[in-house]
Amino acid sequence: MQKMDAYKVHLTRAALDNFAHTLVWTAMMIYQIQVVGLTPLQLVLVGTTMEMTIFLFEIPTGIIADVYSRRLSMIIGVFMIGVAYLVAGVFPTFAAILISNVIWGIGYTFTSGAYDAWMVDELGQERTGEAFVRSGQVARAVSIVAIPVSALLGSIHLAIPIIVGALTLIGTWVFLLLFMPENGFKPTPSEDRNTWQKFGDTFVSRLRVIRGRPALMSILAVGLFYGLFSEAWDRLWQIHLINNIGLPQFVNLPPIVWFSVIGIAEMAVGIVAGEALRRRFNMNSGRAMGRGLFWMTATMIVGLVVYGLTSSFIVAMLAFFAFNIARGLTGPVYGTWSNMHIDSNVRATVLSMQSQTDAIGQIVGGPPLGAIGERRLPLAFLASATILSPALWLLRHSERYQPVEEAAEAVAVEA
């Protein structure tokens, strides 16, 4: 069968993939809380299991993409993620949810990196950026449609949108199997492949590079605290809203409808906040970004505390939106601020280390926060705020460090 144009495959896959994932994740956490009956500790352990699986399988699955085929790696990954959602939706038990997250994590590692590499192979570097921008627009449009669809299906039974999302992903797997081309792939030479030995050697060399640079140490430490606190919020905000704060009772709507409304509102507010950041924030000033990150992180801490302590739905929503807007803006600002402090010859090394640091933070921080939430949910949010607080000191402390280019310019002027 003749393969489709790679650009058309990319956009079609983006639409199907985002439709499926939005269907699933609009319902998944409520399903785990109300149907499976997971406790706060179990909810966090599910996330930790997923993070640990990704951490362990990233390298061995990457070898398949490097050595055999990017296309093959993607096809395997999409199929496994679809099966993972199907297992979760069909078998409402804690054990099945854990197994589902292991399958999901392995499937994700087959797709991460492989898809970007396939895009560059097939479209070329010059067309890849534009293709990702266009698919991002497609993804947002599809998500806006998928959220109410998930709410409608979930109002019948919470497992239905998860199963429909799983079947959509399996349909995406069939589409990729039939139409995804691969014409530009060249196997990676053995000396350049990611292996565990190479990973260990690279990790040690990264530590040597970073250890002598205080600015990089601060950046990684901030990223570690961003990872340490996050699992409690990501896994427990919904169960806290349902069980402790309470959803509005003036109209009899299922929880999934309320969470869909919240999700759409969050998306709209996030778009507005992102545009405001783009227009008004000086993304070329290291000092301005450091201060911005300080206040965004402070807003997140206040949001966690207020959300954990309040019993008012309106106050909780104000805290929720304040937290999520600040957190959403933190990502691009933190990434840009980090790059300003990294020499170009070690940039890839440090950025990779950042990702690993965040994952380690989530793996280490999740279970203790889940155990605290098991005793009393508000305490988990207060503990998360406490864990995140040292990032404020690090961000304030980092203002003394000049970005690489500014430091170079200062040296040139003095010379």
N, C-alpha and C positions, 0 to 999 in steps of 0.2 A: 504494500500500500504506500502511496506517495506521501511523504511527510509535508507538514505545513511549514510556512515561513516562520522562522524563529520568533520574530517580533509578535506575530499573531498568536503563536503558542503562549508567549509570555503574558500577553494581556488576557487571554482566555483563562489561563491558569490562575492569574491574579484574581479574576472575578470569581471563579469557582472556589478557590482556596479561601478567600476572605468571606464569601457567603457561608461556606461550611463552618469555618472557625467561629464566626459571629453567632451562627445558630447555636453552636455547642456551648460557647462560653457565656452567652447571655443566660443560659439555664444551668450550667454545670455546678456552680457553687451552691445555688439554691437546692438543686437535686441532691448534692452530697449532704446538705444540712437536713432537708425535710424528708427525703425518700430513703437515703442510705442511713441517715441518723448519725453522722460522724460527730465526734466530740471536737472541741478546739484543738486538743493535742493531736488527734488523728488527722484533722484538716492540715495542720502544719507538717506533720510527718509525710503526708502525701506530697506536698511541695518539696520537702527535703529529699524524698526518694527520687523525684524527677530531676532535681538539680544534681544529685550524686550520680545518677545514671548518665546524664549529659557529660559531666566531668570525666567519668571513666571511659566513655565510649567515643569521645570526640576524635581521638587520634586513630584508633583502629578503623573506624568507619571512614575517616578521611583518606586512609590508604587506598580504599576501593575507588574513591573518586579520582585520586591521583594516578593510580596504576591501571585501572580497567576502563572506567567510563564515568563521566559526570552524569550522563543520561541514566545509566543503570543505577547509580547511587540515588538520584532523585526519585526514580520509579519505585525503588525499594522503600525509600523513606516515606513517600506519600501513602503507599499501601499500608505500611506499618502504623502510621498515625491514624488512618481510617479504621484499621482493626482495633487500635487502642480505644478510640471513642466508642466503637461498637461494643467492646467488652464492658466498658463503663456503663453504657446505657442499658444493656441487656441483663447484667448481673449486679443488682444493687446491694453489694456487700463491701466491707472495708477491704477484704483481701483482693477482690476483683478490681477495686479502685487502685490499690497499690500495683497490681500486675499491669493494669492499664497504663499507669504512669511510667512504669519501666519500659513497656513497649513504646509508649509515646516518646520517651527520652531517647531511646535507641533510634527510632525513626527520625526524630529531629536531627540527630547528629549525622544521619545520612544526607539530609538536605542542606544543613548549614555549611556554607562555604562552597559546596558542590554547585548550588544553583547560581551563585554569583560568578563562579568560574565558568560555568556553561554559557552564561550570558556574554561574558567577555569573549569566549571562544567563538561564539556564533555571530554576535553583532559587532564585535570590535569595541575597543575602549571608548571610541568617540561617540558611539550610539548608545552605549549602556546607560550612561547617566540620564539621558533624555527618556529612555525606556522605563527606568525606575521611577522617574517623576510622573510619567503618564500612568503607570500601574498604581502608584500611590493615589492618584485621583480616582481611578477605577475602584480601588479598594474602599475609599471613603464613601463613594456613592453606593456601592454594594452593601456596605455595613449599615447604612441608614435604612435600606430596604430590609435587610436581614433581621435587625433588632425587633421590629414589630411582628415579623413572621415568626420568630422564635417565641415571642410573648404569646401569640395566638396559639401556636402548637403546644407550648408549655402550659397554657390554661386548661388544655384537655388532660395532659399528663406530662410531668417534667422530663420524663425519659424520651418523649417523642422528638423534640428538637435535637437532642444529642444523637439519637439513632439516624434521623434524617441527615444531620450534618456528617455523620460517619459514612452513610451511603453516598452522599455527595462527594466526599473525598475519594471513596473507592471508584466512583464514576470519573473523577479527575485522574485517578491512576490509569483507568482504561484509556482515557483521552491521551495522556502522555505516552502510554505504551504504543498507541496507534499512530500518533501524529508528531511526537517530539523528535526533531532532527538532531543529529550530531555529526557535523562535518569538520569542525575546527579543532577537535580534541587531539592532543599529542601527549602520550604518557609521560609522566614526570620521571626524569632520570633517577636511578636508585639513590644516588648520593643526595638528592634534593627532597626525598620523600620524608614525611613526618612519621617517625618511628618513636617508640618509647625511649630508646637510647638517645636519639637526637633531642627528644623532649627534655630528658634529664640534663643533658649537656647545655641546652639552651637556657633552661631554668637557672642553672648555676651561673651562667654568664650574665643573665639578666640581673641577678642579685648583685653581682660585682659592679655592674654599670650603675645601678640605682643606689647602692649603699653609700657611694661617695657624693651624691647629689641631694642636698637637703630639700630642694624644691620638689624633686620627684618623690622623695620619701613622704612628704606632706600630701602630695596629690594621691598617692596610693593609699595612704592612711585614711584620707577623706572617703575614697571609694570603698574601703573596707567597712567603714561605719555605715555608708549607704547600703551596703549589702547586709550587714548584721541586723539592722532594725527591720528590714523590709518584709520578712515573711509573715510577721504578725498582722501587719496591715493587709497584705495581699490576700491572706487566707481567712482572716477573722472579722473584717469590717462588716460583712453581710450577716454573719450569725449574730454579731452584737446588735445590729440594727433590728433584726427580726426578734431576737429573744429578750433583749434588755431595753432598748429604746422604744421599739414598737413602731409599726407602720400605721399611717393614718387610717382611722376607722369611719370617717364621714362618708366614704364610698366603699362598697364591698368589692375590692379588686384583689386578684391573686398576687402574691409577692413578686412573681416574675414580671407582671405588668408594671408594678412600681419600680422594679430594678431596671426595666427597659426604659421607662421615662427618665430615670436618673441617668442611665447610660447615654441617651440621646442628648439630654441637657448638658452632660459633662463634655460630650464631643463638640457641641456647639460653642460652649464657653471656652474650651481648649483652643478651637480655631481662632476665636477672637483674641484670646490672650497671646497666642503665638504670633499673630499679625501685629499686635501692639508691641511685643518684644522686638520683632523685626524692624519696626519703624522708629522706635524711641530708644532702644538700648544700644550703647556703643560696644559693638562686638570686636572692636579693634584695640580696646584698652584693657590690658591685663588687670590693672587696679580696679577698674569699673566692674569687670566680671567677677573678680574676687569678692568685692563688696556685695554685688548682686547675689552671688551664691550664698554669702553669709545670711542675707535677709530672707532668701528663699528657704534656706535650711531652718532658720528661726521660725518662719511661718509654718513649715512642716511640723516642727516640734510643738508649737502652740496648737495646731490642728489636731495632732495626736492626743494631746492632753484634754482638750475640750471635747473631742469625740468620745474619748474614754469615760469622761465624767458626767456628761450631760444625759438627762432623761427626756429632753425635748427633741422631737423630730426636726423642727425648724432649725434649732441651734446645731443639731448634728449635721444637717445638710450644709449649713454655712461652714462648719468645720471641714466637712468632706470636700466641698468645692475649693476651699482655701488650700487644703492639703494637696489635692490632686493638681490644681493649677500650678502651685509652686513646684511640685514634683515634676510635672510635665515640662516646665520651663527649665528646670535644673539640668535635664539631659543634654540639650544642645549647648547650654552655657558651660557646663562642666567639661564637655568634650572640647570645645573651642579653647577654654582656659587651659586645659591640660596641654593641648598642642602648642600653645604659646611658650610653655616652659620646657619643651622637649626638643633637644637637638635633632635635626633631621636624620642624622646617621644612627640614632637609636630609637626613632619614633615607633617603628613597627614593634620593636621589643617591648617598649613601655606600654603601648596600647594593648598588646596581647596580655601583658602582666596585669593591667587594669581589669580586663575581663575575668581573668582567673581569680583575682583578689575579690571581686564582687561575688563570684560563685562560691568561693570559700566562706565569705561572710554569711551568705544565705544558708549554707550547709551547717555552719557552726552555730549561728544565731537562732535558727528556726526552732529546733526541739526545745531549748530552754524557755523560749517565749511561749511555745505551745503548752508546755507544762504549767506555766504561770496562768495562761488563759483557761486551763482546765480547772484551776481552783477558783478564779474570778476573772472574767473577761476584761473589765476595765483596767485591772492591774497589768494585763499584757500590753495595752496601749501606753500606759504610763511607763512601763519598763522599756518599750520601744523608744519613747521620747528620751528617756534617760540614756539609752545606748547611743542614740544619734547625737546627743548634746556635745560630746568631745569634738565633733566635726566643726562646731562653731569656733572653738579655740584654735583648731588647726587652720581654718580659713582666715581668721584674724591674724594668726602668726605668719601665714604665707604671704601677707602683703609686703613683707620686707624683701621678698625675692622678685627680681626683675625678670620679665619674659626674655627669652633668648635673644630676640632681635633687638629689644631695647638695650639689653646689656651690651650687645655687640656695637650698637650705635654709640653708646656712652664711651666704650673703650676707644672707638675710632675718633671721637671728638677730643678725648684726652691726649691721644697720640698726635 
